[in-house]
Amino acid sequence: MQNTQMQALSPKELNYIADSISNEEMLIKQCAATASISHNPQIQQALNQYVRTHEQHLSTLVNVLQQHQSIAPTQAQ
């Protein structure tokens, strides 16, 4: 039987997730801004797809943090 109990994330893992969230937010903004000024519909379409992809990545990262919030230590270790 597989152990499905989650363990608290380490500070290093939390830093990786925080950096990834920042990167995804930056990519969303950059792709959206570039799509808004592009005159080529194909490029706009591709960039808008990238926005949706990065929004999904961002959502996944936030969900991971929310799932681990209940088991996170209340004080720094």
C-alpha positions as YAML, in Angstrom:
chain: A
units: angstrom
residues:
- id: 1
  name: MET
  ca: [0.00, 0.00, 0.00]
- id: 2
  name: GLN
  ca: [1.31, 3.42, -0.97]
- id: 3
  name: ASN
  ca: [1.79, 6.16, 1.63]
- id: 4
  name: THR
  ca: [-0.27, 9.15, 0.50]
- id: 5
  name: GLN
  ca: [0.40, 11.39, 3.49]
- id: 6
  name: MET
  ca: [1.99, 14.68, 2.48]
- id: 7
  name: GLN
  ca: [5.10, 15.96, 4.16]
- id: 8
  name: ALA
  ca: [5.77, 19.63, 4.81]
- id: 9
  name: LEU
  ca: [7.78, 21.38, 2.13]
- id: 10
  name: SER
  ca: [11.33, 22.33, 2.98]
- id: 11
  name: PRO
  ca: [12.36, 26.00, 2.94]
- id: 12
  name: LYS
  ca: [14.39, 25.28, -0.22]
- id: 13
  name: GLU
  ca: [11.33, 23.77, -1.92]
- id: 14
  name: LEU
  ca: [9.22, 26.75, -0.87]
- id: 15
  name: ASN
  ca: [11.83, 29.09, -2.37]
- id: 16
  name: TYR
  ca: [11.79, 27.13, -5.64]
- id: 17
  name: ILE
  ca: [8.00, 27.37, -5.78]
- id: 18
  name: ALA
  ca: [8.04, 31.09, -4.95]
- id: 19
  name: ASP
  ca: [10.60, 31.69, -7.72]
- id: 20
  name: SER
  ca: [8.54, 29.64, -10.14]
- id: 21
  name: ILE
  ca: [5.41, 31.63, -9.28]
- id: 22
  name: SER
  ca: [7.28, 34.88, -9.93]
- id: 23
  name: ASN
  ca: [8.59, 33.54, -13.23]
- id: 24
  name: GLU
  ca: [5.16, 32.38, -14.37]
- id: 25
  name: GLU
  ca: [3.64, 35.77, -13.49]
- id: 26
  name: MET
  ca: [6.39, 37.53, -15.47]
- id: 27
  name: LEU
  ca: [5.89, 35.25, -18.47]
- id: 28
  name: ILE
  ca: [2.12, 35.84, -18.41]
- id: 29
  name: LYS
  ca: [2.64, 39.61, -18.41]
- id: 30
  name: GLN
  ca: [5.28, 39.52, -21.14]
- id: 31
  name: CYS
  ca: [3.29, 37.25, -23.44]
- id: 32
  name: ALA
  ca: [0.10, 39.27, -22.94]
- id: 33
  name: ALA
  ca: [1.88, 42.57, -23.56]
- id: 34
  name: THR
  ca: [3.58, 41.29, -26.69]
- id: 35
  name: ALA
  ca: [0.34, 39.79, -28.00]
- id: 36
  name: SER
  ca: [-1.42, 43.12, -27.51]
- id: 37
  name: ILE
  ca: [1.07, 44.98, -29.72]
- id: 38
  name: SER
  ca: [1.57, 42.31, -32.36]
- id: 39
  name: HIS
  ca: [-0.01, 42.90, -35.77]
- id: 40
  name: ASN
  ca: [0.32, 39.27, -36.84]
- id: 41
  name: PRO
  ca: [-2.76, 37.21, -35.88]
- id: 42
  name: GLN
  ca: [-0.77, 33.97, -35.80]
- id: 43
  name: ILE
  ca: [1.72, 35.43, -33.36]
- id: 44
  name: GLN
  ca: [-1.10, 36.85, -31.25]
- id: 45
  name: GLN
  ca: [-2.76, 33.44, -31.17]
- id: 46
  name: ALA
  ca: [0.46, 31.68, -30.17]
- id: 47
  name: LEU
  ca: [1.21, 34.22, -27.44]
- id: 48
  name: ASN
  ca: [-2.33, 34.01, -26.08]
- id: 49
  name: GLN
  ca: [-1.93, 30.23, -25.91]
- id: 50
  name: TYR
  ca: [1.31, 30.75, -23.97]
- id: 51
  name: VAL
  ca: [-0.58, 33.02, -21.58]
- id: 52
  name: ARG
  ca: [-3.14, 30.27, -20.94]
- id: 53
  name: THR
  ca: [-0.38, 27.69, -20.48]
- id: 54
  name: HIS
  ca: [1.49, 29.85, -17.97]
- id: 55
  name: GLU
  ca: [-1.78, 30.61, -16.14]
- id: 56
  name: GLN
  ca: [-2.28, 26.86, -15.75]
- id: 57
  name: HIS
  ca: [1.27, 26.49, -14.43]
- id: 58
  name: LEU
  ca: [0.65, 29.35, -11.98]
- id: 59
  name: SER
  ca: [-2.59, 27.77, -10.81]
- id: 60
  name: THR
  ca: [-0.85, 24.43, -10.25]
- id: 61
  name: LEU
  ca: [1.90, 26.05, -8.18]
- id: 62
  name: VAL
  ca: [-0.59, 27.98, -6.04]
- id: 63
  name: ASN
  ca: [-2.64, 24.81, -5.52]
- id: 64
  name: VAL
  ca: [0.47, 22.97, -4.30]
- id: 65
  name: LEU
  ca: [1.10, 25.70, -1.75]
- id: 66
  name: GLN
  ca: [-2.53, 25.63, -0.61]
- id: 67
  name: GLN
  ca: [-2.48, 21.85, -0.20]
- id: 68
  name: HIS
  ca: [0.63, 22.05, 1.95]
- id: 69
  name: GLN
  ca: [-0.52, 25.05, 3.98]
- id: 70
  name: SER
  ca: [-2.37, 22.88, 6.49]
- id: 71
  name: ILE
  ca: [0.74, 20.85, 7.27]
- id: 72
  name: ALA
  ca: [3.26, 23.68, 7.15]
- id: 73
  name: PRO
  ca: [5.10, 24.42, 10.38]
- id: 74
  name: THR
  ca: [3.83, 27.52, 12.14]
- id: 75
  name: GLN
  ca: [7.33, 28.69, 13.08]
- id: 76
  name: ALA
  ca: [10.57, 28.84, 11.17]
- id: 77
  name: GLN
  ca: [12.80, 25.88, 11.93]
...
